[in-house]
Each structure stands twice: as C-alpha cells, then as structure tokens.
Amino acid sequence: MRHIISALVENRPGVLAKIAALVRARGYNIDSLSVGETDDPTISRMTFAVIGDDRILEQVTKQLNRLIDVIKVLDFTDRDYVERELVLAKIACPPGHRGQIIELMDVFRGRICDLGPSSVTVEATGDEKKIEALIELLRPFGIKEIARTGLVALLRGDPKDRNGASRGVRARKSAPPPVAPGTSPADSGDAGAPLA
Amino acid sequence: MSHSNALTGSDILARALAEEGVEVIFGIPGGVTLPLMKAFETAKFRFILTRHEQAAAHMAEGYARATGRVGVCLATSGPGATNLITGIADAFMDSTPIVAITGQVATEKIGNDAFQEVDTVGLTCTITKHNYLVREAATIPKIVKEAFYLASTGRPGPVLIDLPVDISKQSAPYHAAAQASIRGYSPTLDGHPEQIRKAAALIAKAERPVILAGQGVLLSGAHEELRELVDKTGLPIGTTLLGLGAIPEDHPAALKMVGMHGMTYANYAIHYADLVVGIGARFDDRVASRPGDFAPQARIVHIDIDPTSIGKSVRVDVPIVGDVRRVLRELNKIVRAPSIDAWRNRIAEWKRQFPLPTGEATAKDRRDFRDRLAPRQPWYRDGVPVREIKPQAVIRAIDALADPHRIITVDVGQHQMWSAQHLTHRKPRSFIASGGLGTMGFGFPAALGAKVGCPDRTVINITGDGSFQMNCHELAVAVMEKIPVKVIILNNGCLGMVRQWQETIIPGARYMGVILEGSPDFVKLAEAYGALGLRAARNEEVRPVLERALAHPGPVLVDMQVTIEENCYPMVPVGKNLDEALQHD
C-alpha cells in the first residue's frame, strides 16, 4: 500500500543527503520524494510516497523522526489531504494532431507550454491518478520525454485540526497513546515547529 | 588578529572542549589538524597519540562505556577519517556517547578531490547520531555544545564534527554557547502513566514472567531501580550481552545472559514465558533470531527511550517510550508481586538440567577437527592434542582472582561469549564488549580508554589471538602513556568462532581461512614494546601466571595457550528459537 508522509526539515545543506542515506540504508521503498522551502526559509517540507505495510510505515516515520534535522513528521494515511503532482510531457505531434491534444489537455485542465514543428509540450497538475490517466491517453501520440515533480500534499482544514487529527491517526496503529507522544515531536502539536 | 579577544577556530574548539569537561582526547593528527594541535598545546586535557585511528575511536568508546562520560577522538582528513569509521559505527550500534573530530581540507577545496580529501560527513551519515561540517569559526561553541548534548542524551551515540583547515585558522570572537536546544530533537523521558499502569497490571497477574534487561539500564543509570523492581516482584531476570552487570549475577532472581550463547535455562524462561518485560534492550537478532516466533506465548512490555527500537523486531503489546530510570521509578511505585513459585521452580529445574558446559565434557574426541585440519596439524603430535588448558577454566580463574571491582573488556568471538558466560557480572559498566557491530580489535583499545577513565580500577582485556592482532600495535600506547591494562589472550591459533560456524554450517569441509598460522610469539611481542609478556602452556601454570599479571604494576600481555578444538556452547543456531540450543559438539 502507498502512504504519504510529510516531513518538516531544517533547510540546510546536506539534509536531503542525510534523509536519502537513511532511506537507502534502511532499505525503504520510496515511490516519490519532493522537497521545497516553506514560508519559513529555515524549514523545508519533504513529501514522501512510501510503499509498504503499516509496520514499515511506522519504522519510516520513527526513523525519520530520529534524524536531528527532521523537525516534524506527519503520516497522512487515513487522513483528509490534498495531493498534487505536476507533469511536463513532450508529445510527438505533427501539426494535424494538435487539435486532438489541445482538446485532451482542456479536459484535464492542463496547458500547452511549448509548440514545435513536430512536438508539443504539455503541462498538467493533479493527483497521481489523474496524472497517470493523462499519461495513458497521451501515450498513443508518442511520448518523447516526460518530467514529473513527485507528489506534494497538505492536510485539509486549519492547522489546529491537523494536530488533533494527527493524534487520532497515530492511535490507529498497534501502539496507542504511548508511542505517539514519544515517537514524534510532531505529535506534541507545538514543538516550536511552525506548520507551513 | 585585529582585536584582543579574537581567537582562531582551533583555539575556540579547544576552549569549547575544555568547557565540556573533556579530560582526554585520543587520536592521530595530520596536515589539516596542525592548527588544532597548536591550540591543544595549552589546553587542560590530555592528548593520547594512538597508533591507528580505529583504536582512537575504540579508546574513546572504552572511556565512555566505563565512565558514562563522553569520549573524544580525533583524526585528520581522508585516511584518518576513514580509519575512524569502524569505531564510529561501533559506537552507533552500541549507543556509546563519543564525539569524533576530524580535520577536513580547506572549504574552497572541498569537492575537488584534494589531497587527503574524503566526504567524511557523507560517509558517516548513517553511522552517527548527527554530524556537522563547520562552515564558520564563530559557530564552533554552539556546535560543540550541541554535539556533546546529542551524544550523551536520549539514546546516546556518536556525533562527528568535521573541521576544514581554513576554518580552524579563521579568527572569531569566543561566544560561549547557551544550553543546547534543537527543535528537531526532544527525547521522551517520562513514560506514559497509562502504559506503566498496564505494565504493572500484566506483571501482577503473570504466571510465567521474565525480565530481559539490556544496556539501556546501564546507560540511564537505572541499575538500582531495576534491583528494586526485581526485589519487589521476584521476577526472574536475564540480560543481553550489553546488559550484563545490570543486575548482580549472584542475585537469586538472576538468570545471567540470554541469547545465542546465553544460558539455556534463561533462554527457556524467555521462550516459555507468558510475559516478557524488555527494559532498555532492542530484541536484536542474537536474542530474537526469529522475531515472529519469539516468546510465542508471551505478552511483551517494551521500555525504551528510542521509539525506533520498539516494534522493529518483535511484536510489542505494551510499548513504553521513556528513560528507563524514570519509567522504572514510576513502575516501582505501583507494581505488585505475582505468585510465581511454580515458575521459579521450573526455571530452577531447567538450570539443573542444562548446566553451562565448562569444556571438560566437550571436545574429548574431535576426530572431525583433525580431519578438517589436514594436511596441517600443528597442534597434534601423534594424534594427541598438545594443548590442555581449557579456555573456560582461564576465564573462571580470572573471575576468582581479579578484584571484584574490575572492568573486563572483550573482543569478538569465542572468548567473548565464554567471558559473558563464565564471569560473574556484578556491577554496571564493568563488562565492555562490542555487541551490535561485533568489532574484532575493539577490546584492547577499549581497555586502554577504560583505564584512562577509571585509573583506580583493575582493567583486564580478555581477547583472542585473532582479535588482539587487529590492534596489537596499541601496546606502544599502553607502555608510553603508562596505562597498566592486563591483556589475556586465549590463544587457540585460529579464528575460533568462525571455525565453529564453519563446522556447524558446512559439515565435512576443511577449514578455510580460519587457521592463524604465522602469529608472533606474543611474549616477545610484549617485550618488544617494553611491556611484560607471560605465557601459560600447562594447566598448573594458569593461576600463577594470572596472579603475576594482576600483581604487575605495568601493562602485561599473557599468552594463554588454550585448546584449539574447543567450541562455545550452548549455541542457538541462526534461524532457530531460543529453546533449540545445541549443548555440545
């Protein structure tokens, strides 16, 4: 099963490398990873899509929390969240096919970013299912190149709700309240960590 | 220097280390640490020059394990740093608080494959609790403060500070750092009261309970609280290898060591328990080889300061994240003793049924051993073994003769397991072994570090001829720095544990790569360094040689020529449960 984990980390050189090293050393299967600065320039948000069962997920979450540069880890599983990914795709497109592609991109609320004599570059955002569906529909035209950002995600609702929900979710796991507060500064809800 | 209070990065580091109370640094300098060595000239701490950086890291570990204070080691960039790595990895696995300082090439050269450049921070990412590349001299006090704080709090571990040479010469004023506060780091110290109540309730109604105590007890200084728990409840208690000393083994509830080479009755107690209380132990694969089948009838309570240790291996019914000492204090307030006389009797019966092999009953006829040695049979004359001293007997003699306040360090292999089994472990921080990483070559430098930290205690390194030769050059340090440790080599002429496994795993094969021919005359080796060398080749020589070694004021190396075919039992083969130990060949 695929899970979304969101981590707030120190925005410092070497932090991404440390997290990547942890993931590799522990043998976790990360499907996608995206990183970007938050509104606080000292903090970045990393969004992981992780493949694995609850046990693996619990270890990933705990191991990430164990890193000193990781400020807060949230597991979005079973939570109400918004996820988006951006894709850029260069599609083989003789002038005669342009209309079809433009039509398709309209349906997907995407855009045409670039036109060449024999290709068109399109842009779309959406959740993973939508992006996958779009790619399948573009495939028959001939995909020349593709670039995807990986998922980014945020919980729905305001920050207070998030923290309340956070406790609820962790309690879902085999380990009720005890692990939760110990596991992550995240769950204390304050920890001096601004929610981006 | 433009103004009077400006110092160099090196001066700042030396001062920051002194403010942390550092009394000794083990290491080897090099090109990029020269400014640092200049600053150390006037520092209050001692600098001990080792012969290899790996040994420097192990000395820092030995110092930390024996004293509970942070050990410090230093190496130059490149090969100096890579040589430290085994020791850092060892400290990471065994939660040993050390701070490693490495020199680095100048900031502008980083990434250019400069002379003696290696990506130290990158290489040590997954074997340090945290690491730092210093970018400005002014940040050094804060980094040092954080490094010592991280190394010694929560689940302790190694922290590395990589200092580029230009930063070590950069001028900056000294601003003492405030108490470290790191937003991504706040270990949970107090256990959740509801979970502690649940644990107490499980203990009160248990019929076959057992405690498994690990090094977390020693790291949090909780041996008195543990003793109180055991006295209040009468729960039988086994320890892990690194937990030895958490409870005195002459206590009636003590079951001694659990695990692959643990006591069979202790392993049975765990396997047939209806409640296992893990305290500061991580249920690693030497204890729970098959985590899915571990203690199949038991509820498991797990107290640990590191949440990642809980649920990583065995399933846990009552997890308690917190500092062991604080959790036990709370637990002791509410815990009640269960009625478990029948269970205690059952364990006592197992204890009678499975006595610890002393070597007398095993290895009488090891024809297969001789066959496997062919065509080389250096230890047989006319088919008769030329050696007679049982390694277990040497350890029992050490146990009887050495002062009970002694610290024993060991290396890795058969001698390590025999030491764990046959010594009487009474005090915390008195048995120092490389547990998680299993580092041969650890014991001798760890003994030197322990002795530097505890100069008033007898420090003995029990080692093997294979392990000792991995860091035997540190004899120079023992002699030059006047560190009077006693090294007892159980010399069996082979990598005994690997040989034992070769026999277990590959029946009928000849020994491949395990016979240590060409080892030096260890007595002459000791003498070459200026230490006392002694040898025992016959049973009647063991006690007098040990007595002489213990009485000698300086460093001593003892070559105990033990039987070579001896194997270490009991042994739970890899992939078997704790009730499936082999008792003999």
HADDOCK unambig.tbl for C-alpha pairs under 7 A between the chains (distance, minus, plus):
assign (segid A and resid 18 and name CA) (segid B and resid 125 and name CA) 5.90 0.50 0.50
assign (segid A and resid 21 and name CA) (segid B and resid 125 and name CA) 6.88 0.50 0.50
assign (segid A and resid 21 and name CA) (segid B and resid 126 and name CA) 6.54 0.50 0.50
assign (segid A and resid 22 and name CA) (segid B and resid 126 and name CA) 6.24 0.50 0.50
assign (segid A and resid 59 and name CA) (segid B and resid 308 and name CA) 6.36 0.50 0.50
assign (segid A and resid 59 and name CA) (segid B and resid 312 and name CA) 6.91 0.50 0.50
assign (segid A and resid 62 and name CA) (segid B and resid 307 and name CA) 6.57 0.50 0.50
assign (segid A and resid 62 and name CA) (segid B and resid 308 and name CA) 5.40 0.50 0.50
assign (segid A and resid 63 and name CA) (segid B and resid 308 and name CA) 6.11 0.50 0.50
assign (segid A and resid 68 and name CA) (segid B and resid 130 and name CA) 6.52 0.50 0.50
assign (segid A and resid 68 and name CA) (segid B and resid 184 and name CA) 5.19 0.50 0.50
assign (segid A and resid 68 and name CA) (segid B and resid 185 and name CA) 5.63 0.50 0.50
assign (segid A and resid 69 and name CA) (segid B and resid 184 and name CA) 5.77 0.50 0.50
assign (segid A and resid 70 and name CA) (segid B and resid 184 and name CA) 5.33 0.50 0.50
assign (segid A and resid 71 and name CA) (segid B and resid 183 and name CA) 6.10 0.50 0.50
assign (segid A and resid 71 and name CA) (segid B and resid 184 and name CA) 3.88 0.50 0.50
assign (segid A and resid 72 and name CA) (segid B and resid 184 and name CA) 6.98 0.50 0.50
assign (segid A and resid 175 and name CA) (segid B and resid 319 and name CA) 6.75 0.50 0.50
assign (segid A and resid 178 and name CA) (segid B and resid 192 and name CA) 5.59 0.50 0.50
assign (segid A and resid 178 and name CA) (segid B and resid 195 and name CA) 6.54 0.50 0.50
assign (segid A and resid 178 and name CA) (segid B and resid 319 and name CA) 6.55 0.50 0.50
assign (segid A and resid 178 and name CA) (segid B and resid 320 and name CA) 6.00 0.50 0.50
assign (segid A and resid 178 and name CA) (segid B and resid 321 and name CA) 6.56 0.50 0.50
assign (segid A and resid 179 and name CA) (segid B and resid 307 and name CA) 6.84 0.50 0.50
assign (segid A and resid 179 and name CA) (segid B and resid 319 and name CA) 6.66 0.50 0.50
assign (segid A and resid 179 and name CA) (segid B and resid 321 and name CA) 6.28 0.50 0.50
assign (segid A and resid 182 and name CA) (segid B and resid 188 and name CA) 5.16 0.50 0.50
assign (segid A and resid 182 and name CA) (segid B and resid 307 and name CA) 6.54 0.50 0.50
assign (segid A and resid 182 and name CA) (segid B and resid 321 and name CA) 5.69 0.50 0.50
assign (segid A and resid 183 and name CA) (segid B and resid 307 and name CA) 5.50 0.50 0.50
assign (segid A and resid 185 and name CA) (segid B and resid 186 and name CA) 6.76 0.50 0.50
assign (segid A and resid 191 and name CA) (segid B and resid 183 and name CA) 6.83 0.50 0.50
assign (segid A and resid 192 and name CA) (segid B and resid 183 and name CA) 6.71 0.50 0.50
